[in-house]
Amino acid sequence: MTSADGIRVKICGLTRPEDVAAAAAAGAHYAGLVFYARSPRAVGVDLARDLALAAPVGLAKVALLVDAEDAALDAIVARVPLDMLQLHGHESPERVAEIRARYGLPVMKAVGVARAEDLPQLDAYGRVADQILVDAKAPKDAALPGGNGLAFDWRLIAGRRWPVPWMLAGGLAPQNVAQAVAMTGTRQLDVSSGVETAPGQKSADLIRAFVAAARDLARAPAVPRL
Ligand SMILES: O=C(O)c1ccccc1N[C@@H]1O[C@H](COP(=O)(O)O)[C@@H](O)[C@H]1O
């Protein structure tokens, strides 16, 4: 991926057809469907299938899973037309490779970052996953392993690169898109809470503002050469 491709946005946690329409109309590249019962954004297989079928060509459907077993994955993959699996639990590199081989879908592995000690995990998963998702590590007492609207210290990954495409996540919102991109150099952004009015309630206005903020960066004129 080069800078000419612009910045790709994933809107995660869509639960209504109008959320899918808003993400597509705004120009998002990925739509995330959460298969984690404890999340306020959780969808069942039937609803997920309807939402995925409503997505226009060009909007990639991503299933978010947390330590899912084969039986659950089998049921989801059999019924929901998907473009990618996002693994957001404690899946080992071996499990990531196994899931990738079993379903023949690209796999994105989320890694929680809070301190420099967390960074080697990104290298390990960068060897087995198709993409890596660099997210804020959930606090120990958090009910969810992600989707908490918390950012991490982006200076930790400034200048870091991995051998596969990667996305930045955690506490992103329309107002911090420019800073997140400037500090990390990311070309892909993943957002959930930052485009909601309440947990699980997506806002078309905030989705539009988020994608526009990313698009504006790609359009910003280069600094003129002296
Ligand atoms: O969104 C959820 O409910 C969720 C549940 C379980 C694991 C991950 C979840 N969301 C992912 O978390 C990050 C950051 O979200 P936020 O923007 O800080 O709210 C993002 O990758 C979501 O896909």
The ligand as an SDF file (V2000), in Angstrom:
LIG
                    3D

 23 24  0  0  0  0  0  0  0  0999 V2000
  -16.4060   -3.0480   19.5180 O   0  0  0  0  0  0  0  0  0  0  0  0
  -16.5390   -3.9680   20.3300 C   0  0  0  0  0  0  0  0  0  0  0  0
  -17.5730   -4.1040   20.9730 O   0  0  0  0  0  0  0  0  0  0  0  0
  -15.4240   -4.9330   20.5250 C   0  0  0  0  0  0  0  0  0  0  0  0
  -15.6550   -6.0470   21.3020 C   0  0  0  0  0  0  0  0  0  0  0  0
  -14.6520   -6.9720   21.5260 C   0  0  0  0  0  0  0  0  0  0  0  0
  -13.4040   -6.7920   20.9500 C   0  0  0  0  0  0  0  0  0  0  0  0
  -13.1460   -5.6720   20.1700 C   0  0  0  0  0  0  0  0  0  0  0  0
  -14.1440   -4.7330   19.9380 C   0  0  0  0  0  0  0  0  0  0  0  0
  -13.9210   -3.6130   19.1440 N   0  0  0  0  0  0  0  0  0  0  0  0
  -12.6790   -3.2690   18.5350 C   0  0  0  0  0  0  0  0  0  0  0  0
  -11.8830   -2.5220   19.4180 O   0  0  0  0  0  0  0  0  0  0  0  0
  -11.0950   -1.5840   18.7060 C   0  0  0  0  0  0  0  0  0  0  0  0
  -11.1680   -0.2020   19.3080 C   0  0  0  0  0  0  0  0  0  0  0  0
  -12.4460    0.2580   19.4510 O   0  0  0  0  0  0  0  0  0  0  0  0
  -12.7720    1.7800   19.8760 P   0  0  0  0  0  0  0  0  0  0  0  0
  -12.7540    2.5960   18.6030 O   0  0  0  0  0  0  0  0  0  0  0  0
  -11.7350    2.2370   20.8380 O   0  0  0  0  0  0  0  0  0  0  0  0
  -14.1340    1.7240   20.4590 O   0  0  0  0  0  0  0  0  0  0  0  0
  -11.5490   -1.6470   17.2730 C   0  0  0  0  0  0  0  0  0  0  0  0
  -10.6160   -2.4550   16.5920 O   0  0  0  0  0  0  0  0  0  0  0  0
  -12.8380   -2.3810   17.3110 C   0  0  0  0  0  0  0  0  0  0  0  0
  -12.9260   -3.1730   16.1520 O   0  0  0  0  0  0  0  0  0  0  0  0
  1  2  2  0
  2  3  1  0
  2  4  1  0
  4  5  1  0
  4  9  2  0
  5  6  2  0
  6  7  1  0
  7  8  2  0
  8  9  1  0
  9 10  1  0
 10 11  1  0
 11 12  1  0
 11 22  1  0
 12 13  1  0
 13 14  1  0
 13 20  1  0
 14 15  1  0
 15 16  1  0
 16 17  2  0
 16 18  1  0
 16 19  1  0
 20 21  1  0
 20 22  1  0
 22 23  1  0
M  END
$$$$
